[in-house]
Amino acid sequence: MTLTQIGLLIDVIGVLILFEFGLPSKYKHIQEDEILGLNRRPEADIEKEKRKNKVVMRWAYLGLGCLLLGFLFQFIGSF
């Protein structure tokens, strides 16, 4: 396989990861009850959601990294 083909394969993997997990966002999710000062959800649920969001962010950045690495391989392979 050439570098261009490897780059395309890495790009496809990156796109599939981003399709599943989405692009990373710097937007902080604020719940309505947090805005009002009411905490109706158990602390365990909030911590579980935070852990899940961290996992999603890691996968999203991995997908972006795959895209960048794939484009780099394609660029190098074109010479």
Backbone as CSV, one residue per row, in Angstrom:
resi,resn,N_x,N_y,N_z,CA_x,CA_y,CA_z,C_x,C_y,C_z
1,MET,0.840,-1.177,0.000,0.000,0.000,0.000,0.891,1.248,0.000
2,THR,0.451,2.229,-0.723,1.190,3.486,-0.762,0.760,4.377,0.396
3,LEU,1.527,5.440,0.627,1.175,6.379,1.694,-0.175,7.034,1.434
4,THR,-0.486,7.281,0.172,-1.770,7.889,-0.173,-2.922,6.962,0.212
5,GLN,-2.776,5.687,-0.062,-3.824,4.728,0.291,-3.954,4.583,1.808
6,ILE,-2.821,4.560,2.505,-2.859,4.485,3.967,-3.549,5.730,4.527
7,GLY,-3.226,6.896,3.953,-3.860,8.138,4.385,-5.360,8.108,4.185
8,LEU,-5.804,7.595,3.047,-7.249,7.493,2.804,-7.919,6.556,3.804
9,LEU,-7.250,5.448,4.108,-7.801,4.509,5.080,-7.919,5.159,6.458
10,ILE,-6.900,5.901,6.866,-6.940,6.590,8.157,-8.037,7.655,8.149
11,ASP,-8.200,8.345,7.021,-9.276,9.341,6.912,-10.648,8.703,7.075
12,VAL,-10.847,7.552,6.477,-12.137,6.865,6.589,-12.397,6.481,8.045
13,ILE,-11.377,5.981,8.719,-11.527,5.628,10.133,-11.883,6.870,10.945
14,GLY,-11.197,7.979,10.678,-11.484,9.223,11.388,-12.898,9.709,11.161
15,VAL,-13.373,9.606,9.931,-14.734,10.045,9.619,-15.760,9.158,10.318
16,LEU,-15.505,7.860,10.361,-16.431,6.959,11.049,-16.487,7.261,12.549
17,ILE,-15.330,7.541,13.142,-15.313,7.907,14.556,-16.096,9.200,14.778
18,LEU,-15.867,10.197,13.929,-16.579,11.470,14.083,-18.069,11.311,13.821
19,PHE,-18.437,10.402,12.913,-19.850,10.158,12.652,-20.530,9.609,13.908
20,GLU,-19.821,8.757,14.631,-20.388,8.151,15.836,-20.397,9.116,17.022
21,PHE,-19.314,9.877,17.207,-19.172,10.678,18.419,-19.330,12.178,18.191
22,GLY,-19.287,12.646,16.966,-19.457,14.069,16.678,-18.181,14.862,16.862
23,LEU,-18.218,16.107,16.433,-17.074,16.994,16.593,-16.974,17.460,18.036
24,PRO,-15.765,17.634,18.530,-15.633,18.135,19.898,-16.157,19.558,20.012
25,SER,-16.806,19.835,21.103,-17.397,21.147,21.309,-16.851,21.751,22.592
26,LYS,-16.598,23.038,22.573,-16.152,23.736,23.776,-17.347,24.245,24.572
27,TYR,-18.550,24.018,24.067,-19.774,24.458,24.732,-19.988,23.637,25.994
28,LYS,-20.177,24.297,27.091,-20.453,23.627,28.358,-21.961,23.423,28.472
29,HIS,-22.361,22.181,28.685,-23.780,21.878,28.810,-24.262,22.283,30.201
30,ILE,-25.206,23.192,30.244,-25.760,23.662,31.503,-27.226,23.248,31.545
31,GLN,-27.562,22.519,32.554,-28.936,22.057,32.710,-29.802,23.189,33.254
32,GLU,-31.083,23.158,32.918,-32.009,24.197,33.392,-32.060,24.252,34.913
33,ASP,-32.052,23.084,35.568,-32.125,23.098,37.028,-30.854,23.649,37.656
34,GLU,-29.720,23.554,36.964,-28.491,24.151,37.470,-28.553,25.671,37.345
35,ILE,-29.186,26.164,36.281,-29.336,27.602,36.105,-30.234,28.169,37.208
36,LEU,-31.285,27.440,37.530,-32.224,27.905,38.549,-31.718,27.657,39.972
37,GLY,-30.618,26.952,40.092,-30.087,26.659,41.415,-30.718,25.445,42.055
38,LEU,-31.461,24.697,41.282,-32.096,23.492,41.796,-31.305,22.282,41.322
39,ASN,-30.980,21.410,42.204,-30.255,20.203,41.837,-31.156,19.009,42.098
40,ARG,-31.945,18.669,41.100,-32.932,17.601,41.262,-32.349,16.231,40.931
41,ARG,-31.220,16.227,40.234,-30.635,14.950,39.847,-29.649,14.487,40.913
42,PRO,-29.571,13.181,41.123,-28.586,12.670,42.086,-27.164,12.965,41.602
43,GLU,-26.267,13.141,42.549,-24.866,13.447,42.229,-24.238,12.335,41.389
44,ALA,-24.643,11.083,41.615,-24.097,9.954,40.855,-24.439,10.080,39.373
45,ASP,-25.645,10.538,39.054,-26.037,10.719,37.660,-25.214,11.806,36.990
46,ILE,-24.952,12.873,37.723,-24.165,13.973,37.172,-22.747,13.505,36.893
47,GLU,-22.161,12.740,37.828,-20.790,12.238,37.636,-20.731,11.251,36.479
48,LYS,-21.750,10.414,36.335,-21.791,9.458,35.225,-21.848,10.196,33.886
49,GLU,-22.641,11.261,33.836,-22.752,12.056,32.610,-21.421,12.749,32.282
50,LYS,-20.738,13.241,33.310,-19.444,13.884,33.089,-18.428,12.894,32.543
51,ARG,-18.409,11.671,33.091,-17.480,10.644,32.592,-17.799,10.283,31.147
52,LYS,-19.089,10.170,30.842,-19.495,9.843,29.473,-19.081,10.952,28.507
53,ASN,-19.244,12.209,28.923,-18.842,13.329,28.076,-17.338,13.338,27.835
54,LYS,-16.544,12.970,28.848,-15.091,12.901,28.670,-14.712,11.839,27.640
55,VAL,-15.391,10.700,27.699,-15.120,9.626,26.734,-15.463,10.086,25.316
56,VAL,-16.602,10.741,25.169,-17.018,11.235,23.857,-16.011,12.254,23.331
57,MET,-15.545,13.154,24.193,-14.569,14.159,23.765,-13.260,13.504,23.329
58,ARG,-12.815,12.483,24.066,-11.572,11.790,23.681,-11.709,11.144,22.309
59,TRP,-12.827,10.473,22.076,-13.030,9.826,20.778,-13.143,10.865,19.659
60,ALA,-13.781,11.986,19.953,-13.927,13.034,18.949,-12.557,13.593,18.560
61,TYR,-11.701,13.834,19.551,-10.356,14.322,19.240,-9.527,13.254,18.533
62,LEU,-9.741,11.993,18.865,-9.055,10.913,18.152,-9.480,10.899,16.678
63,GLY,-10.760,11.088,16.425,-11.248,11.143,15.043,-10.640,12.299,14.272
64,LEU,-10.558,13.467,14.902,-9.922,14.613,14.240,-8.448,14.352,14.000
65,GLY,-7.792,13.724,14.964,-6.378,13.379,14.795,-6.170,12.418,13.632
66,CYS,-7.070,11.453,13.490,-6.982,10.519,12.360,-7.133,11.258,11.038
67,LEU,-8.059,12.197,10.986,-8.229,12.972,9.752,-6.959,13.749,9.412
68,LEU,-6.388,14.413,10.387,-5.177,15.187,10.129,-4.011,14.288,9.724
69,LEU,-3.855,13.165,10.411,-2.790,12.232,10.071,-2.993,11.647,8.675
70,GLY,-4.229,11.333,8.349,-4.527,10.796,7.022,-4.221,11.798,5.920
71,PHE,-4.595,13.059,6.134,-4.285,14.081,5.136,-2.778,14.289,5.014
72,LEU,-2.067,14.195,6.140,-0.612,14.320,6.098,0.001,13.198,5.267
73,PHE,-0.456,11.959,5.489,0.041,10.836,4.683,-0.271,11.015,3.200
74,GLN,-1.475,11.504,2.894,-1.821,11.729,1.503,-0.922,12.797,0.891
75,PHE,-0.661,13.835,1.640,0.192,14.925,1.129,1.604,14.406,0.873
76,ILE,2.160,13.661,1.814,3.502,13.111,1.640,3.522,12.100,0.497
77,GLY,2.469,11.291,0.390,2.396,10.280,-0.660,2.244,10.860,-2.058
78,SER,1.836,12.121,-2.151,1.652,12.695,-3.483,2.974,13.132,-4.122
79,PHE,4.055,13.109,-3.358,5.361,13.483,-3.937,6.138,12.310,-4.393
